Amino acid sequence: MPTPVFLGEFEQLVLLALLQVTEELRRETPVRALRERLEELAGRKVSRGALYRTLDRLEDKSWVGWSIDADDVPERGGHPRRRFAVTPDGIAVLRASRKTLRGLWSGLKEVLR
């Protein structure tokens, strides 16, 4: 039996929002667009620090990847901006999480009306 994978709530929100924004833009997602989508969908403020920590954690797990946007370097010595995308491993973990959650939700329709 495969080892179950458990996503934290915010990790799952980040992965799902990243997929949505990436699909809309048809390219890797800048962090600003991701943060705006998260705030819109979750209905709460998302700090840059929390978002970057989560993206770094997801990258450590190989669930997201990033590239440098060489054409989008801020003036005055700023750092190049990173653009993120969900990896195939990230897609797989979302599918596994969805399957687990569907199993847990099944049979509770009456209770949760």
C-alpha positions in Angstrom: 0.0 0.0 0.0 1.5 3.4 -1.0 2.3 5.8 1.8 -0.4 8.5 2.1 0.6 12.1 1.5 -0.9 14.8 3.6 -0.9 18.4 2.5 -1.3 21.2 4.8 -4.3 23.5 4.1 -2.1 26.4 3.0 0.2 24.1 0.9 -2.9 22.8 -0.9 -4.3 26.3 -1.5 -0.9 27.4 -2.9 -0.6 24.5 -5.2 -4.2 24.9 -6.5 -4.0 28.6 -6.9 -0.6 28.2 -8.7 -2.2 25.8 -11.1 -5.1 28.2 -11.8 -2.9 31.2 -12.4 -0.4 29.3 -14.5 -3.2 28.0 -16.7 -4.6 31.5 -17.1 -1.2 33.0 -18.0 -0.1 30.0 -20.1 3.3 30.3 -18.4 5.0 30.0 -15.1 3.4 32.3 -12.4 5.0 35.3 -10.8 4.5 35.5 -7.0 2.5 38.6 -7.1 -0.2 37.1 -9.3 -0.2 34.0 -7.1 -0.6 36.1 -3.9 -3.5 38.0 -5.4 -5.3 34.8 -6.4 -4.8 33.3 -3.0 -6.2 36.3 -1.3 -9.1 36.4 -3.7 -10.0 32.7 -3.3 -9.2 32.2 0.4 -10.7 35.5 1.4 -7.8 36.4 3.7 -4.6 38.3 3.5 -1.5 36.3 2.6 1.9 37.7 3.8 4.8 37.5 1.4 6.9 35.8 4.1 4.3 33.0 4.6 4.0 32.5 0.8 7.7 32.4 0.1 8.3 30.0 3.1 5.5 27.7 1.7 6.9 27.9 -1.9 10.4 27.0 -0.6 8.9 24.1 1.4 7.0 22.9 -1.7 10.2 23.2 -3.7 12.1 21.1 -1.1 9.5 18.4 -1.6 9.8 18.7 -5.4 6.2 19.8 -5.8 7.0 23.2 -7.4 9.8 24.5 -9.5 10.9 27.9 -10.5 12.8 29.9 -13.1 14.3 33.3 -13.2 12.5 35.9 -15.3 15.6 37.5 -16.8 13.5 40.1 -18.6 11.9 41.3 -15.4 14.8 42.6 -13.3 13.8 45.5 -11.0 15.8 48.7 -11.3 18.3 49.9 -8.7 20.0 46.6 -8.0 17.0 44.5 -7.3 16.9 40.7 -7.5 15.5 39.0 -10.6 12.0 37.7 -10.0 11.2 34.0 -9.8 8.3 32.4 -11.6 6.8 29.2 -10.2 5.0 26.2 -11.6 3.7 23.0 -10.2 5.8 19.9 -11.1 4.4 16.5 -12.1 5.1 15.3 -8.5 3.0 18.3 -7.3 0.2 17.2 -9.6 0.5 13.7 -8.3 0.3 14.8 -4.6 -2.8 16.9 -5.4 -4.5 13.9 -7.0 -3.7 11.7 -4.0 -4.9 14.4 -1.6 -8.1 14.8 -3.6 -8.7 11.1 -3.5 -8.1 10.9 0.2 -10.5 13.9 0.9 -13.2 12.5 -1.3 -13.1 9.2 0.7 -13.4 11.1 3.9 -16.2 13.3 2.7 -18.2 10.3 1.3 -21.3 9.4 3.3 -21.4 12.7 5.2 -23.9 14.5 2.9 -26.7 14.3 5.4 -24.5 15.4 8.3 -23.0 18.4 6.5 -26.0 19.7 4.7 
